[in-house]
Amino acid sequence: MALFAVPAGPSSVRVVLPFGGTDDFAVAEHEVTVGVGETVELEYVAPTVLGLSGRIRVTGRTG
């Protein structure tokens, strides 16, 4: 698990897994808006097939 503090407002989240000397394997991007005092939990799911993209989804919000 990784925690990142971001200011309130819209943010772009991008996850990339390095693989075989390349930085574009299993890329996933997601736009999320964080409210003042809010915590947003995201989950990244890696692909099960080589060449596909990963997936990011919101799993929880508090605050």
C-alpha positions in Angstrom: 0.0 0.0 0.0 1.2 3.5 -0.8 -0.2 6.8 0.7 0.0 10.1 -1.2 -1.2 13.4 0.2 -2.8 15.6 -2.5 -4.6 18.9 -2.2 -8.4 19.0 -2.4 -9.8 19.1 -5.9 -9.3 17.0 -9.0 -6.3 14.8 -9.4 -5.0 12.4 -12.1 -3.7 9.1 -10.9 -1.4 7.1 -13.2 0.1 3.7 -12.3 2.8 2.1 -14.5 4.5 -1.2 -13.8 8.0 -1.5 -15.2 8.5 -4.8 -17.1 11.2 -6.1 -19.4 12.9 -2.7 -19.7 9.8 -0.8 -20.7 7.8 1.7 -18.7 4.5 1.3 -20.5 3.4 -2.1 -19.2 0.0 -2.3 -17.4 -0.6 1.4 -17.5 -3.8 2.6 -15.8 -5.1 6.2 -15.4 -8.0 7.5 -13.3 -9.4 11.0 -12.6 -10.5 11.5 -9.0 -11.8 14.5 -7.1 -10.9 14.8 -3.4 -13.0 17.0 -1.1 -11.5 19.1 1.7 -10.7 16.8 4.6 -11.6 13.7 2.6 -9.6 10.5 2.2 -10.1 8.5 -1.0 -8.9 4.9 -1.3 -8.0 3.6 -4.7 -7.2 0.1 -5.8 -5.0 -0.8 -8.8 -5.5 -4.2 -10.4 -2.8 -5.5 -12.7 -3.8 -7.2 -16.0 -3.9 -11.0 -16.1 -2.8 -11.0 -19.8 0.4 -9.5 -21.1 -0.3 -6.4 -23.2 -3.5 -5.3 -21.5 -4.0 -2.2 -19.4 -4.3 -2.2 -15.6 -7.4 -0.9 -13.8 -7.8 1.7 -11.0 -11.1 2.0 -9.1 -12.3 3.9 -6.0 -12.8 1.5 -3.1 -13.7 4.0 -0.3 -14.2 7.5 0.8 -14.1 9.0 4.3 -14.4 12.5 5.7 
